[in-house]
Amino acid sequence: MITENEINIARYCIETAKALGASASRVSLSKSVMDGCTILNGGLDKVTHSADRSVFIYLFVDGRYGTFSTNRLEKKEIEDFIAKAVTMTRMLGEDECRCLPDPERTEKGARTGRELDLYDEGYGNASADDRLQKALGMSIYRTAAPSDRYRIISEECEYSESVDDNFLIDSQGFEGRHTETMFYCFTEITIETPEGSKFSGFWWDASQKEAGLKKEGCAEKALEKAVSQIGPRKRRSGRYRMVVDNSVASRLIAPVVSALNASSIQQKVSFLEGTEGKKIFSEGMTLMDMPRTPGKNGSRLFDTEGVATKDTGIIENGIVKQYFINTYMSKKMGLVPTVEDMSRPCLMPYVKGEDLSSQEKDLSLKDILRRCSSGIYVTGFNGGNCNPATGDFSFGIEGFAFSRGRITHPVREMLITGNMVELWNSLTIVGTDVRPSARWQVPTVAFDNVSFSA
């Protein structure tokens, strides 16, 4: 954890930068520790311990701006480091748009770093042997029941515990701290059929609190996903209803979030340029940023500038409500600043033609497949890309065909193509089955009339 002495060193950096001629400055101090064990085929493969400490110093000098980093925190070395950094900054070109954010926009309540309940007080109590036993307890390589359909040829299980502690300070008086722990488990299993075909499946879980980590059944789920791929069949090219699993649906949200970034808009590589306040997507697309929810992955009280976050609508009923605009881009583009990026995206439930606001409704994968009746259920993306300037995309996919609401057989080596705006306008269902462990809260989603190539 960051010590009081290290915090005082960060404050000393601010004082030193001012004394050496900086008109303004910001210091970001971070420390992290990760301990983990990896099990390969039922036996210990690797023990990992990593620790990192770094200080980033952001200097505003005579209308110029420079960023510098070090992991040395002795006062004498810091003074010499900042003196050289100030000299180097003066060699850079002027940029009148570089400045600290308005103090009124910065967070005032992040004093301890634990306000959002993201820190497990029991962290650090486990020994190396405890972690090893937890990792070994996940493995099913030697205990899985034999099958005449396949044999397990490889199993990798990983268990880790980590802590991240961050302290941010600037010369306008802002001080903020964010501290969180993370407990993580992962399993990947590869199987081989009697015919020699190989299939892999993986599963993972994560939680800020150890009690919330679901490591039991992780390997079983990975095996289930691998086995389900046996016997893929060819599928004709055409237009189908598409259901996208909650474990991968964020892949289709990411290009939209990226296009809302002011830097993308300023560089003319955003297909959402000029869309603020306009209805661009289906009325069922409501994307919220919920960064102030206690105990949830992705929650934070301030961004890397110290600007306070808030729970807000980014896209509401298809209408683009907000861009992500940091202080620099605000000055450069003449726009009102918001926050630098999205912290915890949450896609809200929706069923085309139904009002969900007045009733509690669970929309699981099973429900969505039943409502869609037939189509292709996507469980993974294999490469591909999205053009950030136009929104045109092409992604390789794997998954399953389904008919009458039931999965019929696996499909592989198919491609979906289209445009992001058109895709999200074909949205028919957004489920309620988000994974609690994920930072991006994107549930299972369904689209109509998607182009698939075999």
C-alpha positions as a Markdown table, in Angstrom:
| # | Residue | x | y | z |
|---|---|---|---|---|
| 1 | Met | 0.0 | 0.0 | 0.0 |
| 2 | Ile | 1.0 | 3.6 | -0.6 |
| 3 | Thr | 2.6 | 4.9 | 2.6 |
| 4 | Glu | 2.2 | 8.4 | 4.2 |
| 5 | Asn | 5.8 | 9.0 | 3.4 |
| 6 | Glu | 5.2 | 8.3 | -0.3 |
| 7 | Ile | 2.2 | 10.6 | -0.3 |
| 8 | Asn | 4.4 | 13.4 | 1.2 |
| 9 | Ile | 6.9 | 12.7 | -1.6 |
| 10 | Ala | 4.1 | 13.3 | -4.1 |
| 11 | Arg | 3.3 | 16.6 | -2.4 |
| 12 | Tyr | 7.0 | 17.4 | -2.4 |
| 13 | Cys | 7.0 | 16.9 | -6.2 |
| 14 | Ile | 4.3 | 19.5 | -6.6 |
| 15 | Glu | 6.2 | 22.0 | -4.4 |
| 16 | Thr | 9.5 | 21.3 | -6.2 |
| 17 | Ala | 7.9 | 21.7 | -9.7 |
| 18 | Lys | 6.5 | 25.1 | -8.7 |
| 19 | Ala | 9.8 | 26.2 | -7.2 |
| 20 | Leu | 11.6 | 25.2 | -10.4 |
| 21 | Gly | 9.4 | 27.2 | -12.7 |
| 22 | Ala | 6.3 | 25.1 | -13.5 |
| 23 | Ser | 3.1 | 27.1 | -13.6 |
| 24 | Ala | 1.1 | 24.0 | -12.8 |
| 25 | Ser | 1.7 | 20.3 | -12.3 |
| 26 | Arg | 0.0 | 17.0 | -11.5 |
| 27 | Val | 1.5 | 13.9 | -9.9 |
| 28 | Ser | 0.1 | 10.4 | -10.1 |
| 29 | Leu | 1.6 | 7.8 | -7.7 |
| 30 | Ser | 0.6 | 4.2 | -8.1 |
| 31 | Lys | 1.6 | 0.9 | -6.4 |
| 32 | Ser | 0.5 | -2.6 | -7.3 |
| 33 | Val | 1.2 | -6.1 | -6.1 |
| 34 | Met | 0.1 | -9.4 | -7.7 |
| 35 | Asp | 0.6 | -12.9 | -6.4 |
| 36 | Gly | -0.6 | -16.0 | -8.4 |
| 37 | Cys | -0.2 | -19.7 | -9.2 |
| 38 | Thr | -0.7 | -21.5 | -12.5 |
| 39 | Ile | -1.5 | -25.2 | -12.6 |
| 40 | Leu | -0.8 | -27.1 | -15.8 |
| 41 | Asn | -2.3 | -30.6 | -16.2 |
| 42 | Gly | -2.9 | -31.0 | -12.5 |
| 43 | Gly | 0.5 | -29.9 | -11.3 |
| 44 | Leu | 2.2 | -26.7 | -10.3 |
| 45 | Asp | 3.6 | -24.9 | -13.4 |
| 46 | Lys | 4.4 | -21.3 | -12.2 |
| 47 | Val | 4.4 | -19.1 | -9.2 |
| 48 | Thr | 4.2 | -15.4 | -9.9 |
| 49 | His | 4.9 | -12.4 | -7.7 |
| 50 | Ser | 5.1 | -8.9 | -9.2 |
| 51 | Ala | 5.3 | -5.5 | -7.6 |
| 52 | Asp | 5.4 | -2.2 | -9.2 |
| 53 | Arg | 5.7 | 1.4 | -8.1 |
| 54 | Ser | 5.7 | 4.4 | -10.4 |
| 55 | Val | 5.4 | 8.2 | -10.3 |
| 56 | Phe | 4.1 | 10.1 | -13.3 |
| 57 | Ile | 4.7 | 13.9 | -13.3 |
| 58 | Tyr | 2.8 | 16.1 | -15.6 |
| 59 | Leu | 4.4 | 19.6 | -16.0 |
| 60 | Phe | 2.9 | 22.8 | -17.5 |
| 61 | Val | 5.8 | 25.2 | -18.1 |
| 62 | Asp | 5.6 | 28.5 | -20.0 |
| 63 | Gly | 2.7 | 27.3 | -22.1 |
| 64 | Arg | 4.3 | 24.0 | -22.8 |
| 65 | Tyr | 3.5 | 20.5 | -21.5 |
| 66 | Gly | 5.5 | 17.4 | -20.7 |
| 67 | Thr | 5.0 | 14.0 | -19.1 |
| 68 | Phe | 7.7 | 12.2 | -17.2 |
| 69 | Ser | 7.9 | 9.1 | -15.0 |
| 70 | Thr | 10.2 | 7.5 | -12.5 |
| 71 | Asn | 10.1 | 4.8 | -9.7 |
| 72 | Arg | 12.8 | 6.6 | -7.6 |
| 73 | Leu | 11.2 | 8.4 | -4.6 |
| 74 | Glu | 14.2 | 9.8 | -2.7 |
| 75 | Lys | 13.9 | 13.6 | -2.3 |
| 76 | Lys | 17.4 | 14.3 | -3.6 |
| 77 | Glu | 16.8 | 12.3 | -6.7 |
| 78 | Ile | 13.3 | 13.7 | -7.2 |
| 79 | Glu | 14.6 | 17.3 | -7.2 |
| 80 | Asp | 17.2 | 16.5 | -9.8 |
| 81 | Phe | 14.7 | 14.6 | -11.9 |
| 82 | Ile | 12.1 | 17.4 | -11.9 |
| 83 | Ala | 14.8 | 20.0 | -12.7 |
| 84 | Lys | 15.8 | 18.1 | -15.8 |
| 85 | Ala | 12.1 | 17.5 | -16.7 |
| 86 | Val | 11.3 | 21.3 | -16.5 |
| 87 | Thr | 14.3 | 22.0 | -18.7 |
| 88 | Met | 13.2 | 19.4 | -21.3 |
| 89 | Thr | 9.6 | 20.7 | -21.2 |
| 90 | Arg | 10.8 | 24.2 | -22.1 |
| 91 | Met | 12.3 | 22.7 | -25.3 |
| 92 | Leu | 8.9 | 21.6 | -26.5 |
| 93 | Gly | 6.4 | 23.5 | -28.7 |
| 94 | Glu | 3.8 | 25.7 | -27.1 |
| 95 | Asp | 0.3 | 24.4 | -26.7 |
| 96 | Glu | -2.2 | 26.8 | -25.2 |
| 97 | Cys | -4.9 | 24.1 | -24.8 |
| 98 | Arg | -2.9 | 22.3 | -22.1 |
| 99 | Cys | -4.0 | 23.0 | -18.6 |
| 100 | Leu | -5.4 | 21.5 | -15.4 |
| 101 | Pro | -9.2 | 21.1 | -15.1 |
| 102 | Asp | -11.4 | 23.6 | -13.4 |
| 103 | Pro | -11.1 | 22.9 | -9.6 |
| 104 | Glu | -14.9 | 23.0 | -9.3 |
| 105 | Arg | -15.0 | 19.8 | -11.6 |
| 106 | Thr | -12.7 | 17.7 | -9.4 |
| 107 | Glu | -13.7 | 15.1 | -6.9 |
| 108 | Lys | -13.8 | 16.2 | -3.3 |
| 109 | Gly | -14.7 | 13.0 | -1.5 |
| 110 | Ala | -11.9 | 10.5 | -2.4 |
| 111 | Arg | -9.7 | 10.8 | 0.6 |
| 112 | Thr | -9.1 | 7.3 | 1.8 |
| 113 | Gly | -9.4 | 5.4 | -1.5 |
| 114 | Arg | -11.9 | 3.0 | 0.1 |
| 115 | Glu | -15.1 | 5.0 | -0.3 |
| 116 | Leu | -16.4 | 2.7 | -3.0 |
| 117 | Asp | -15.9 | -0.5 | -1.0 |
| 118 | Leu | -13.5 | -2.1 | -3.5 |
| 119 | Tyr | -10.9 | -3.2 | -1.0 |
| 120 | Asp | -11.0 | -6.6 | 0.8 |
| 121 | Glu | -9.8 | -6.1 | 4.3 |
| 122 | Gly | -8.6 | -9.7 | 4.4 |
| 123 | Tyr | -6.2 | -9.2 | 1.5 |
| 124 | Gly | -2.7 | -10.2 | 2.3 |
| 125 | Asn | -3.7 | -12.9 | 4.9 |
| 126 | Ala | -3.2 | -15.8 | 2.4 |
| 127 | Ser | 0.1 | -17.5 | 2.2 |
| 128 | Ala | 1.8 | -18.8 | -0.9 |
| 129 | Asp | 0.6 | -22.3 | 0.0 |
| 130 | Asp | -2.9 | -21.1 | 0.4 |
| 131 | Arg | -2.9 | -19.7 | -3.1 |
| 132 | Leu | -1.4 | -22.9 | -4.4 |
| 133 | Gln | -4.2 | -25.0 | -2.8 |
| 134 | Lys | -6.8 | -22.7 | -4.3 |
| 135 | Ala | -5.3 | -23.1 | -7.7 |
| 136 | Leu | -5.0 | -26.9 | -7.4 |
| 137 | Gly | -8.6 | -27.1 | -6.1 |
| 138 | Met | -9.8 | -25.7 | -9.5 |
| 139 | Ser | -8.2 | -28.5 | -11.6 |
| 140 | Ile | -10.2 | -31.4 | -12.9 |
| 141 | Tyr | -7.5 | -32.8 | -15.2 |
| 142 | Arg | -7.0 | -35.9 | -13.1 |
| 143 | Thr | -10.5 | -36.3 | -11.8 |
| 144 | Ala | -12.8 | -35.6 | -14.8 |
| 145 | Ala | -14.9 | -38.6 | -15.8 |
| 146 | Pro | -13.6 | -40.4 | -19.0 |
| 147 | Ser | -15.6 | -40.0 | -22.2 |
| 148 | Asp | -15.6 | -41.9 | -25.5 |
| 149 | Arg | -16.3 | -38.5 | -27.3 |
| 150 | Tyr | -13.0 | -36.8 | -26.3 |
| 151 | Arg | -10.0 | -36.8 | -24.0 |
| 152 | Ile | -8.5 | -33.8 | -22.2 |
| 153 | Ile | -5.1 | -33.1 | -23.6 |
| 154 | Ser | -4.4 | -29.8 | -21.8 |
| 155 | Glu | -5.7 | -27.9 | -18.8 |
| 156 | Glu | -4.4 | -24.6 | -17.4 |
| 157 | Cys | -5.7 | -23.1 | -14.2 |
| 158 | Glu | -4.7 | -19.8 | -12.8 |
| 159 | Tyr | -5.5 | -18.2 | -9.4 |
| 160 | Ser | -4.3 | -14.7 | -8.4 |
| 161 | Glu | -4.8 | -12.0 | -5.9 |
| 162 | Ser | -3.8 | -8.4 | -6.5 |
| 163 | Val | -4.0 | -4.9 | -5.0 |
| 164 | Asp | -3.8 | -1.5 | -6.8 |
| 165 | Asp | -3.4 | 1.7 | -4.9 |
| 166 | Asn | -3.4 | 5.1 | -6.7 |
| 167 | Phe | -2.9 | 8.6 | -5.4 |
| 168 | Leu | -3.4 | 11.7 | -7.6 |
| 169 | Ile | -2.6 | 15.3 | -6.6 |
| 170 | Asp | -2.3 | 18.6 | -8.5 |
| 171 | Ser | -1.0 | 22.1 | -7.9 |
| 172 | Gln | -4.6 | 23.5 | -7.6 |
| 173 | Gly | -5.2 | 21.6 | -4.3 |
| 174 | Phe | -6.8 | 18.4 | -5.6 |
| 175 | Glu | -6.0 | 15.2 | -3.8 |
| 176 | Gly | -7.7 | 11.9 | -4.5 |
| 177 | Arg | -7.0 | 8.2 | -3.8 |
| 178 | His | -8.4 | 5.0 | -5.3 |
| 179 | Thr | -7.6 | 1.6 | -3.8 |
| 180 | Glu | -9.0 | -1.8 | -4.9 |
| 181 | Thr | -8.2 | -5.5 | -4.6 |
| 182 | Met | -8.9 | -8.1 | -7.2 |
| 183 | Phe | -9.3 | -11.9 | -6.9 |
| 184 | Tyr | -9.2 | -13.7 | -10.2 |
| 185 | Cys | -9.5 | -17.3 | -11.5 |
| 186 | Phe | -9.2 | -18.7 | -15.1 |
| 187 | Thr | -9.2 | -22.1 | -16.7 |
| 188 | Glu | -8.6 | -23.1 | -20.3 |
| 189 | Ile | -9.1 | -26.7 | -21.4 |
| 190 | Thr | -8.3 | -28.3 | -24.8 |
| 191 | Ile | -9.8 | -31.6 | -25.8 |
| 192 | Glu | -9.2 | -34.0 | -28.7 |
| 193 | Thr | -11.8 | -36.2 | -30.3 |
| 194 | Pro | -11.1 | -39.8 | -31.6 |
| 195 | Glu | -10.9 | -38.3 | -35.1 |
| 196 | Gly | -8.1 | -35.9 | -34.1 |
| 197 | Ser | -10.1 | -32.7 | -34.0 |
| 198 | Lys | -9.1 | -30.3 | -31.2 |
| 199 | Phe | -11.4 | -27.8 | -29.4 |
| 200 | Ser | -10.7 | -25.4 | -26.6 |
| 201 | Gly | -12.9 | -23.7 | -24.0 |
| 202 | Phe | -12.2 | -21.2 | -21.3 |
| 203 | Trp | -13.9 | -19.6 | -18.3 |
| 204 | Trp | -13.0 | -17.0 | -15.7 |
| 205 | Asp | -14.3 | -15.1 | -12.8 |
| 206 | Ala | -13.1 | -12.0 | -10.9 |
| 207 | Ser | -14.2 | -10.1 | -7.8 |
| 208 | Gln | -13.0 | -7.2 | -5.6 |
| 209 | Lys | -13.8 | -9.4 | -2.6 |
| 210 | Glu | -12.5 | -13.0 | -2.2 |
| 211 | Ala | -16.0 | -14.0 | -0.9 |
| 212 | Gly | -17.5 | -13.0 | -4.2 |
| 213 | Leu | -15.1 | -15.1 | -6.4 |
| 214 | Lys | -16.8 | -18.1 | -8.0 |
| 215 | Lys | -13.8 | -20.4 | -8.7 |
| 216 | Glu | -15.7 | -23.6 | -8.0 |
| 217 | Gly | -16.9 | -25.0 | -11.3 |
| 218 | Cys | -14.6 | -22.8 | -13.4 |
| 219 | Ala | -12.8 | -25.8 | -15.0 |
| 220 | Glu | -16.1 | -27.6 | -15.5 |
| 221 | Lys | -17.5 | -24.7 | -17.3 |
| 222 | Ala | -14.4 | -24.5 | -19.5 |
| 223 | Leu | -14.7 | -28.2 | -20.3 |
| 224 | Glu | -18.4 | -27.8 | -21.1 |
| 225 | Lys | -17.6 | -25.0 | -23.6 |
| 226 | Ala | -14.9 | -27.1 | -25.3 |
| 227 | Val | -17.1 | -30.2 | -25.6 |
| 228 | Ser | -20.1 | -28.2 | -26.9 |
| 229 | Gln | -18.0 | -27.4 | -30.0 |
| 230 | Ile | -17.7 | -31.0 | -31.1 |
| 231 | Gly | -19.3 | -31.7 | -34.5 |
| 232 | Pro | -19.5 | -28.3 | -36.2 |
| 233 | Arg | -21.6 | -28.2 | -39.4 |
| 234 | Lys | -21.4 | -25.9 | -42.3 |
| 235 | Arg | -24.1 | -23.2 | -42.6 |
| 236 | Arg | -25.1 | -21.4 | -45.7 |
| 237 | Ser | -24.4 | -17.7 | -46.1 |
| 238 | Gly | -27.5 | -15.5 | -45.5 |
| 239 | Arg | -29.2 | -13.1 | -43.2 |
| 240 | Tyr | -30.1 | -14.5 | -39.8 |
| 241 | Arg | -31.2 | -13.4 | -36.4 |
| 242 | Met | -28.1 | -13.1 | -34.2 |
| 243 | Val | -27.9 | -13.7 | -30.5 |
| 244 | Val | -24.6 | -12.7 | -28.9 |
| 245 | Asp | -23.5 | -14.2 | -25.6 |
| 246 | Asn | -22.9 | -11.9 | -22.6 |
| 247 | Ser | -19.3 | -13.1 | -22.3 |
| 248 | Val | -18.4 | -11.5 | -25.7 |
| 249 | Ala | -21.2 | -8.9 | -26.4 |
| 250 | Ser | -19.0 | -6.0 | -25.3 |
| 251 | Arg | -17.0 | -6.5 | -28.5 |
| 252 | Leu | -19.9 | -4.9 | -30.3 |
| 253 | Ile | -20.2 | -2.0 | -27.8 |
| 254 | Ala | -16.5 | -1.1 | -27.9 |
| 255 | Pro | -16.4 | 0.5 | -31.3 |
| 256 | Val | -19.4 | 2.7 | -30.3 |
| 257 | Val | -17.7 | 3.8 | -27.0 |
| 258 | Ser | -14.5 | 4.5 | -29.0 |
| 259 | Ala | -16.4 | 6.6 | -31.5 |
| 260 | Leu | -17.7 | 8.8 | -28.6 |
| 261 | Asn | -14.2 | 9.8 | -27.6 |
| 262 | Ala | -13.4 | 13.5 | -28.4 |
| 263 | Ser | -9.9 | 12.6 | -29.6 |
| 264 | Ser | -11.4 | 10.3 | -32.3 |
| 265 | Ile | -13.8 | 13.0 | -33.3 |
| 266 | Gln | -11.1 | 15.6 | -33.5 |
| 267 | Gln | -8.9 | 13.3 | -35.6 |
| 268 | Lys | -11.9 | 12.6 | -38.0 |
| 269 | Val | -11.8 | 8.9 | -37.2 |
| 270 | Ser | -15.3 | 8.6 | -35.5 |
| 271 | Phe | -18.4 | 7.5 | -37.2 |
| 272 | Leu | -20.4 | 9.3 | -34.5 |
| 273 | Glu | -19.0 | 12.8 | -35.3 |
| 274 | Gly | -21.7 | 15.4 | -35.2 |
| 275 | Thr | -24.3 | 13.1 | -33.7 |
| 276 | Glu | -24.6 | 14.5 | -30.1 |
| 277 | Gly | -28.3 | 15.1 | -29.4 |
| 278 | Lys | -29.4 | 13.1 | -32.4 |
| 279 | Lys | -31.3 | 9.7 | -32.5 |
| 280 | Ile | -28.7 | 7.4 | -34.2 |
| 281 | Phe | -29.5 | 4.0 | -32.9 |
| 282 | Ser | -32.5 | 1.8 | -32.1 |
| 283 | Glu | -34.8 | 3.2 | -29.3 |
| 284 | Gly | -33.9 | 0.1 | -27.4 |
| 285 | Met | -30.3 | 1.1 | -27.0 |
| 286 | Thr | -29.7 | 2.8 | -23.7 |
| 287 | Leu | -26.1 | 2.8 | -22.5 |
| 288 | Met | -25.4 | 4.2 | -19.1 |
| 289 | Asp | -22.1 | 4.9 | -17.4 |
| 290 | Met | -22.4 | 3.8 | -13.7 |
| 291 | Pro | -19.0 | 4.5 | -12.1 |
| 292 | Arg | -20.2 | 5.4 | -8.6 |
| 293 | Thr | -21.8 | 2.0 | -7.8 |
| 294 | Pro | -20.1 | 0.7 | -4.6 |
| 295 | Gly | -18.4 | -2.7 | -4.7 |
| 296 | Lys | -18.5 | -3.1 | -8.5 |
| 297 | Asn | -15.7 | -3.7 | -10.9 |
| 298 | Gly | -14.9 | -0.5 | -12.9 |
| 299 | Ser | -16.3 | 1.9 | -10.3 |
| 300 | Arg | -14.2 | 5.0 | -9.6 |
| 301 | Leu | -14.8 | 8.5 | -8.2 |
| 302 | Phe | -12.5 | 10.4 | -10.5 |
| 303 | Asp | -10.7 | 10.1 | -13.8 |
| 304 | Thr | -6.9 | 10.5 | -14.4 |
| 305 | Glu | -7.4 | 14.3 | -14.4 |
| 306 | Gly | -9.1 | 14.2 | -11.0 |
| 307 | Val | -12.4 | 15.1 | -12.6 |
| 308 | Ala | -15.4 | 13.7 | -10.6 |
| 309 | Thr | -17.3 | 11.0 | -12.3 |
| 310 | Lys | -21.1 | 10.7 | -12.2 |
| 311 | Asp | -23.7 | 8.1 | -13.1 |
| 312 | Thr | -25.1 | 9.3 | -16.4 |
| 313 | Gly | -26.7 | 8.3 | -19.7 |
| 314 | Ile | -24.4 | 8.2 | -22.7 |
| 315 | Ile | -26.9 | 6.9 | -25.2 |
| 316 | Glu | -30.6 | 7.1 | -24.2 |
| 317 | Asn | -33.3 | 5.4 | -26.3 |
| 318 | Gly | -30.9 | 5.6 | -29.3 |
| 319 | Ile | -30.1 | 9.3 | -28.8 |
| 320 | Val | -26.4 | 10.2 | -28.3 |
| 321 | Lys | -26.3 | 12.2 | -25.1 |
| 322 | Gln | -22.6 | 12.7 | -24.3 |
| 323 | Tyr | -19.1 | 12.6 | -25.7 |
| 324 | Phe | -16.1 | 11.8 | -23.6 |
| 325 | Ile | -14.2 | 15.1 | -23.5 |
| 326 | Asn | -11.2 | 15.7 | -21.3 |
| 327 | Thr | -9.8 | 19.2 | -20.5 |
| 328 | Tyr | -7.4 | 19.3 | -23.4 |
| 329 | Met | -9.9 | 18.3 | -26.0 |
| 330 | Ser | -12.4 | 20.7 | -24.5 |
| 331 | Lys | -10.0 | 23.6 | -25.1 |
| 332 | Lys | -8.9 | 22.3 | -28.5 |
| 333 | Met | -12.4 | 21.7 | -29.9 |
| 334 | Gly | -14.4 | 24.4 | -28.0 |
| 335 | Leu | -16.6 | 21.9 | -26.4 |
| 336 | Val | -17.9 | 21.6 | -22.8 |
| 337 | Pro | -15.7 | 19.1 | -20.9 |
| 338 | Thr | -17.2 | 15.9 | -19.4 |
| 339 | Val | -14.9 | 13.0 | -18.4 |
| 340 | Glu | -12.1 | 11.4 | -20.3 |
| 341 | Asp | -13.7 | 8.0 | -20.9 |
| 342 | Met | -16.3 | 5.5 | -19.9 |
| 343 | Ser | -15.7 | 3.8 | -16.5 |
| 344 | Arg | -18.4 | 1.2 | -16.2 |
| 345 | Pro | -20.7 | 0.8 | -19.2 |
| 346 | Cys | -24.1 | -0.7 | -18.6 |
| 347 | Leu | -26.4 | -1.7 | -21.4 |
| 348 | Met | -30.0 | -1.5 | -20.2 |
| 349 | Pro | -32.7 | -4.3 | -20.7 |
| 350 | Tyr | -35.0 | -4.0 | -23.7 |
| 351 | Val | -37.5 | -6.1 | -25.7 |
| 352 | Lys | -38.7 | -4.6 | -29.0 |
| 353 | Gly | -42.4 | -3.8 | -28.7 |
| 354 | Glu | -42.7 | -4.4 | -25.0 |
| 355 | Asp | -42.6 | -2.0 | -22.0 |
| 356 | Leu | -40.2 | -3.3 | -19.4 |
| 357 | Ser | -40.3 | -0.1 | -17.2 |
| 358 | Ser | -43.4 | -1.1 | -15.2 |
| 359 | Gln | -42.4 | -4.7 | -14.4 |
| 360 | Glu | -39.6 | -6.9 | -13.2 |
| 361 | Lys | -38.5 | -9.2 | -16.0 |
| 362 | Asp | -35.7 | -11.7 | -16.2 |
| 363 | Leu | -34.3 | -12.1 | -19.7 |
| 364 | Ser | -31.9 | -15.0 | -19.7 |
| 365 | Leu | -30.2 | -16.6 | -22.7 |
| 366 | Lys | -32.8 | -19.3 | -22.7 |
| 367 | Asp | -35.6 | -16.7 | -22.8 |
| 368 | Ile | -33.9 | -14.8 | -25.6 |
| 369 | Leu | -33.3 | -17.9 | -27.7 |
| 370 | Arg | -37.0 | -18.8 | -27.3 |
| 371 | Arg | -38.1 | -15.3 | -28.3 |
| 372 | Cys | -35.8 | -15.3 | -31.4 |
| 373 | Ser | -36.9 | -18.8 | -32.4 |
| 374 | Ser | -34.1 | -19.5 | -34.9 |
| 375 | Gly | -30.8 | -18.0 | -36.0 |
| 376 | Ile | -27.2 | -18.1 | -34.9 |
| 377 | Tyr | -26.0 | -17.8 | -31.4 |
| 378 | Val | -22.5 | -16.2 | -31.3 |
| 379 | Thr | -20.2 | -17.3 | -28.4 |
| 380 | Gly | -16.8 | -16.0 | -29.7 |
| 381 | Phe | -15.2 | -13.6 | -32.1 |
| 382 | Asn | -12.1 | -14.7 | -34.1 |
| 383 | Gly | -10.3 | -11.6 | -35.4 |
| 384 | Gly | -11.8 | -9.0 | -37.7 |
| 385 | Asn | -12.0 | -5.3 | -37.3 |
| 386 | Cys | -14.2 | -2.2 | -37.4 |
| 387 | Asn | -13.4 | 0.9 | -39.4 |
| 388 | Pro | -13.5 | 3.7 | -36.8 |
| 389 | Ala | -14.3 | 6.4 | -39.4 |
| 390 | Thr | -17.3 | 4.6 | -41.1 |
| 391 | Gly | -18.4 | 2.0 | -38.6 |
| 392 | Asp | -18.2 | -0.8 | -41.2 |
| 393 | Phe | -17.1 | -4.0 | -39.6 |
| 394 | Ser | -16.1 | -7.6 | -40.4 |
| 395 | Phe | -15.7 | -10.2 | -37.6 |
| 396 | Gly | -15.0 | -13.9 | -37.6 |
| 397 | Ile | -17.4 | -15.7 | -35.3 |
| 398 | Glu | -18.0 | -19.1 | -33.7 |
| 399 | Gly | -21.1 | -20.4 | -32.0 |
| 400 | Phe | -24.2 | -22.4 | -32.6 |
| 401 | Ala | -27.2 | -22.6 | -34.9 |
| 402 | Phe | -30.5 | -22.7 | -33.1 |
| 403 | Ser | -34.1 | -23.5 | -34.2 |
| 404 | Arg | -37.4 | -23.2 | -32.3 |
| 405 | Gly | -35.5 | -21.7 | -29.4 |
| 406 | Arg | -33.1 | -24.7 | -29.0 |
| 407 | Ile | -29.4 | -25.0 | -29.9 |
| 408 | Thr | -29.0 | -27.6 | -32.7 |
| 409 | His | -25.3 | -27.7 | -33.6 |
| 410 | Pro | -22.0 | -25.8 | -33.5 |
| 411 | Val | -21.0 | -23.5 | -36.4 |
| 412 | Arg | -17.4 | -22.3 | -37.1 |
| 413 | Glu | -15.6 | -20.3 | -39.7 |
| 414 | Met | -18.3 | -17.8 | -40.4 |
| 415 | Leu | -18.1 | -14.1 | -40.9 |
| 416 | Ile | -20.5 | -11.3 | -39.9 |
| 417 | Thr | -20.3 | -8.0 | -41.9 |
| 418 | Gly | -22.2 | -4.7 | -41.7 |
| 419 | Asn | -22.2 | -1.3 | -40.2 |
| 420 | Met | -22.3 | -0.5 | -36.5 |
| 421 | Val | -25.1 | 2.1 | -36.8 |
| 422 | Glu | -27.2 | -0.3 | -38.9 |
| 423 | Leu | -26.4 | -3.2 | -36.5 |
| 424 | Trp | -27.6 | -1.4 | -33.4 |
| 425 | Asn | -30.7 | -0.2 | -35.3 |
| 426 | Ser | -31.6 | -3.8 | -35.8 |
| 427 | Leu | -31.5 | -4.5 | -32.0 |
| 428 | Thr | -34.4 | -6.5 | -30.8 |
| 429 | Ile | -33.5 | -7.7 | -27.3 |
| 430 | Val | -31.1 | -6.8 | -24.5 |
| 431 | Gly | -31.2 | -9.3 | -21.7 |
| 432 | Thr | -30.7 | -9.0 | -17.9 |
| 433 | Asp | -28.0 | -11.7 | -17.6 |
| 434 | Val | -25.0 | -9.5 | -17.1 |
| 435 | Arg | -21.9 | -11.1 | -15.5 |
| 436 | Pro | -21.4 | -9.4 | -12.1 |
| 437 | Ser | -17.6 | -9.8 | -12.4 |
| 438 | Ala | -17.3 | -7.9 | -15.6 |
| 439 | Arg | -16.4 | -4.2 | -15.8 |
| 440 | Trp | -18.5 | -3.8 | -19.0 |
| 441 | Gln | -22.0 | -4.7 | -17.9 |
| 442 | Val | -23.3 | -6.0 | -21.3 |
| 443 | Pro | -25.8 | -8.8 | -21.2 |
| 444 | Thr | -26.8 | -11.2 | -24.0 |
| 445 | Val | -28.2 | -9.2 | -26.9 |
| 446 | Ala | -30.1 | -10.1 | -30.1 |
| 447 | Phe | -30.2 | -8.5 | -33.5 |
| 448 | Asp | -32.4 | -9.1 | -36.5 |
| 449 | Asn | -31.3 | -9.6 | -40.2 |
| 450 | Val | -27.5 | -9.8 | -39.7 |
| 451 | Ser | -25.4 | -10.8 | -42.7 |
| 452 | Phe | -23.5 | -14.0 | -42.2 |
| 453 | Ser | -20.9 | -15.4 | -44.7 |
| 454 | Ala | -20.0 | -19.1 | -44.6 |
